[in-house]
């Protein structure tokens, strides 16, 4: 079951709903076999964008190209033919409750006119692929949320698509089930070569699966890059918010208050440093101790993003001797030395 992934391209895409601009000047290319995560808050334009891909919405202007075919100007008959190459995975599964699992998977093949025996064999093969070979006769109400989504994924694969669209496909699932579904999507991409466009508001989902990502805000794509690039060096405020929320590596709210209080009680200075594969933790320790300053971790997180380490640590700097009256110049010298090794932001003094 190996397919050649579809190339997807948006050129100068715009969409107006009356006076409301839903999409503005969208220019984006998704290469064959790539996994692109499109992330944004509610109202950013993500769902409108995905409806452009399968032709459920027409743009006000611009082009949507699937393997160099502009679908904006083609006939409904031609569009139906192209849709056979597009699989759709929904947030709320959209299963037929009157059909068991295998008949749900068969449904697109029925519409395509495939003979019953052939479509039944294909549906069973797909249920085996998604790990539900023993659930063929189960009805949706007998399945867990994760199992329902796996049936939905099997159904999306029935016509051997070259492009999968996943619209908030894990939003209704718990973290453990989400991880399993993302593993399955990675396997589909790896083994079948299918291009995947994943719409989500959850940065951790993008971190877990995507090759590249695009951040949307107010109908615009405001930032693109590899997942690691956006996590490590976000160019926009919305990008920084998503990265911080996903990693929880910077104290906010009550966590920030608690960290500040601990620093005040210890006559300490607080700094946040960036950690990545190029940062030598031993050199950081030497940089502080050489100036009579001790560093302890007050908050932070380091994660693996596209096989590279990235995160931030909030360090509490205190006098190495325990003398709270230590000269502030020692702190300044230590912070300057750390700044030579990585990015530093001072939070409190």
C-alpha positions in Angstrom: 0.0 0.0 0.0 2.5 2.6 -1.2 1.3 5.8 -2.8 3.0 8.9 -4.2 2.0 11.8 -2.1 0.2 14.8 -3.6 1.9 18.2 -3.9 -0.3 20.9 -2.6 0.1 24.6 -3.3 -1.8 27.8 -2.5 -1.1 30.9 -4.6 -2.3 34.3 -3.6 -5.4 32.7 -2.0 -8.1 35.0 -0.5 -11.6 34.3 0.9 -14.2 36.8 1.9 -17.5 36.0 3.7 -19.3 39.3 3.2 -17.2 41.9 5.0 -15.2 39.3 6.8 -11.8 38.3 5.6 -11.4 34.6 6.3 -8.1 34.1 4.3 -5.7 36.7 3.1 -2.8 36.4 0.7 -2.1 32.7 1.4 1.0 31.4 -0.3 2.2 28.0 0.8 3.6 24.8 -0.7 3.3 21.3 0.8 5.7 18.9 -0.9 4.8 15.3 -1.8 5.0 13.0 1.3 5.4 15.9 3.7 3.5 16.3 7.0 2.5 19.9 7.5 1.0 21.1 10.7 -1.3 24.2 10.4 -1.8 25.7 13.8 -3.8 28.7 15.1 -6.3 29.8 17.6 -10.1 29.7 17.0 -11.1 32.0 14.1 -7.6 32.0 12.6 -8.8 30.5 9.3 -7.6 27.0 9.6 -10.9 25.2 8.8 -11.6 27.5 5.9 -8.2 26.7 4.5 -8.7 23.0 4.7 -12.2 23.3 3.0 -10.4 25.0 0.1 -8.3 21.9 -0.4 -11.2 19.5 -0.9 -13.3 22.0 -2.8 -16.0 22.5 -0.2 -15.3 26.2 -0.3 -14.3 28.3 -3.3 -11.8 31.1 -2.9 -12.7 34.7 -3.7 -9.4 34.8 -5.6 -6.3 32.8 -6.0 -5.3 29.3 -6.8 -5.4 25.9 -5.1 -3.2 23.4 -6.9 -3.1 19.6 -6.4 -0.2 18.2 -8.4 -0.2 21.4 -10.6 -4.0 21.1 -11.3 -5.8 24.2 -10.2 -9.0 22.9 -8.7 -10.7 26.3 -8.5 -11.8 26.4 -12.1 -12.5 22.7 -12.8 -16.0 21.2 -13.2 -17.8 19.4 -10.3 -17.3 16.1 -12.1 -13.5 16.7 -12.3 -13.6 17.7 -8.7 -15.3 14.5 -7.6 -12.6 12.6 -9.4 -9.8 14.5 -7.5 -11.6 14.0 -4.2 -11.0 10.2 -4.5 -7.3 11.1 -3.9 -8.1 13.0 -0.7 -8.9 11.3 2.6 -10.6 13.3 5.4 -10.2 12.7 9.1 -12.7 14.5 11.4 -12.6 15.7 14.9 -15.8 14.0 15.9 -15.2 10.9 13.8 -18.4 11.2 11.7 -19.2 7.5 11.7 -22.5 6.1 10.7 -24.1 4.7 13.9 -26.3 2.3 11.9 -23.2 0.6 10.4 -20.6 -1.5 12.1 -16.9 -0.7 11.8 -16.2 -2.7 8.6 -19.3 -1.2 6.9 -18.2 2.3 7.8 -14.8 1.6 6.2 -16.5 0.2 3.2 -18.7 3.2 2.6 -16.4 5.2 0.2 -15.9 2.0 -1.8 -19.6 1.4 -2.1 -19.9 4.9 -3.6 -17.1 4.1 -6.0 -19.0 1.0 -7.2 -16.5 -1.6 -6.0 -17.9 -5.2 -5.8 -19.0 -6.3 -2.3 -16.4 -9.1 -1.9 -13.5 -6.9 -3.0 -14.5 -3.9 -0.8 -15.1 -6.2 2.2 -11.6 -7.6 1.8 -10.1 -4.1 1.4 -12.0 -2.8 4.5 -10.8 -5.8 6.6 -7.2 -5.2 5.5 -7.5 -1.5 6.6 -9.0 -2.4 10.0 -6.0 -4.8 10.5 -3.7 -2.0 9.5 -5.1 0.4 12.1 -5.1 -2.3 14.8 -8.8 -3.0 14.9 -9.0 -6.3 13.0 -11.1 -7.8 15.8 -13.6 -4.9 15.9 -15.0 -5.4 12.4 -18.5 -6.2 13.7 -18.5 -3.6 16.5 -20.8 -0.6 16.2 -19.6 2.9 17.0 -21.3 3.0 20.4 -19.3 -0.1 21.4 -15.9 1.6 20.6 -13.8 4.0 22.6 -13.0 7.5 21.2 -9.6 6.3 20.0 -11.0 3.2 18.3 -13.7 5.4 16.6 -10.9 7.6 15.2 -9.0 4.6 14.0 -12.1 3.5 12.1 -12.3 7.0 10.7 -8.7 6.8 9.6 -9.2 3.4 8.0 -12.2 4.8 6.1 -10.1 7.8 5.0 -7.6 5.4 3.5 -10.2 3.2 1.7 -9.8 4.8 -1.7 -5.9 4.8 -1.5 -5.6 8.6 -1.2 -2.4 10.5 -1.8 -3.4 13.4 0.5 -4.8 13.1 4.0 -6.5 16.1 5.7 -6.9 15.9 9.4 -9.1 18.6 10.9 -8.5 18.7 14.7 -8.3 14.9 14.5 -7.0 14.4 18.1 -8.9 17.3 19.9 -11.6 14.9 21.3 -9.0 12.4 22.6 -7.0 12.1 25.8 -3.2 12.5 25.7 -2.4 8.7 25.6 -4.9 8.1 22.8 -3.7 11.1 20.9 -0.1 9.7 21.0 -1.4 6.4 19.5 -3.2 8.2 16.7 -0.2 10.3 15.9 2.0 7.2 15.8 -0.5 5.7 13.3 -0.5 8.8 11.1 3.3 8.8 11.1 3.2 5.1 10.0 0.8 6.0 7.2 3.1 8.7 6.0 6.2 6.5 6.2 4.8 3.4 4.7 2.3 4.8 2.2 4.0 8.0 1.2 0.8 10.0 1.8 1.0 13.8 2.2 -0.7 14.9 5.4 -2.1 18.3 6.3 -2.9 18.4 10.0 -5.1 21.3 11.3 -4.8 21.8 15.1 -4.7 24.4 17.9 -2.3 22.2 19.9 1.4 22.8 19.5 2.3 19.5 21.1 0.5 17.7 18.3 2.5 19.5 15.7 5.7 18.8 17.7 4.8 15.1 17.7 4.3 14.5 14.0 5.0 17.4 11.6 7.9 18.1 9.4 7.0 21.7 8.9 4.4 24.0 10.3 2.5 27.1 9.4 1.0 29.4 12.0 -2.2 31.2 11.2 -3.7 34.4 12.7 -6.6 36.5 11.5 -6.7 34.7 8.2 -3.0 35.2 7.4 -0.1 32.7 7.6 2.2 34.7 9.8 5.1 32.2 10.2 6.4 29.0 8.6 9.4 26.8 9.2 10.5 23.4 10.4 9.0 22.5 13.8 12.4 22.9 15.5 12.9 26.3 13.9 9.6 27.7 15.2 10.1 26.2 18.6 13.7 27.4 19.0 13.3 30.8 17.3 9.7 31.9 16.8 9.5 35.1 14.8 6.0 36.2 15.9 4.3 36.8 19.2 1.7 34.1 18.5 4.5 31.7 17.7 6.2 32.4 21.0 2.9 31.9 22.8 2.4 28.5 21.1 5.9 27.4 21.9 5.8 28.4 25.5 2.4 26.8 26.1 3.5 23.5 24.5 6.8 23.2 26.5 5.7 25.0 29.7 9.3 25.9 30.0 8.8 29.5 31.2 7.0 30.2 34.5 3.7 32.1 34.1 0.9 33.1 36.4 1.1 31.5 39.8 4.3 29.6 38.8 5.9 33.0 38.1 4.8 34.4 41.4 6.2 31.4 43.3 9.5 31.6 41.5 9.8 35.3 42.2 9.0 34.9 45.9 11.7 32.2 46.2 14.2 34.5 44.6 13.3 37.4 46.9 13.6 35.3 50.0 17.0 34.1 49.0 18.3 37.4 47.7 18.7 35.7 44.4 18.7 36.8 40.7 16.5 35.0 38.2 17.5 34.3 34.6 15.9 32.2 31.8 18.4 30.5 29.5 17.9 28.7 26.2 18.9 25.0 26.1 19.7 23.3 22.7 22.1 20.7 21.4 24.9 23.4 21.1 24.8 24.4 24.8 27.4 22.8 27.1 25.8 22.5 30.6 29.3 21.9 32.1 30.5 25.2 30.7 27.4 26.9 32.1 28.2 25.6 35.6 31.8 26.7 35.4 30.7 30.2 34.1 28.7 30.8 37.3 31.1 29.2 39.9 34.0 31.1 38.5 32.3 34.3 39.7 31.3 33.0 43.1 27.7 32.3 42.0 25.7 29.1 42.4 22.9 28.2 39.9 19.9 26.0 40.7 16.9 25.3 38.4 13.7 27.0 39.6 11.6 26.1 36.6 11.9 24.8 33.1 11.6 22.0 30.6 13.7 20.5 27.8 12.0 18.5 25.0 13.1 16.6 21.9 11.9 18.5 18.9 12.6 16.8 15.6 15.5 14.8 17.2 17.0 18.0 18.6 16.9 19.2 22.2 15.2 22.5 22.9 13.8 24.2 26.0 14.4 26.9 28.5 15.4 26.8 32.1 14.8 29.5 34.7 17.9 29.5 37.0 18.0 30.9 40.5 21.4 32.5 41.0 22.7 32.8 44.6 26.1 33.6 46.2 28.3 30.5 46.2 29.3 31.2 49.8 25.8 31.6 51.0 26.5 35.2 51.8 23.3 37.1 50.8 25.2 40.3 50.9 27.4 39.2 48.0 28.4 42.0 45.6 25.9 42.4 42.8 28.8 42.7 40.4 29.4 38.9 40.9 25.9 38.3 39.6 26.5 40.7 36.7 29.7 39.0 35.8 28.2 35.5 36.0 25.2 36.5 33.8 27.6 38.1 31.3 29.6 34.9 31.1 26.5 32.8 30.6 25.4 35.2 27.8 28.5 34.2 25.9 27.2 30.6 25.9 23.5 30.9 25.2 20.5 33.3 25.1 19.8 34.9 28.5 16.8 36.8 29.8 16.8 38.2 33.3 13.4 37.9 35.0 13.9 39.5 38.4 16.5 40.9 40.7 
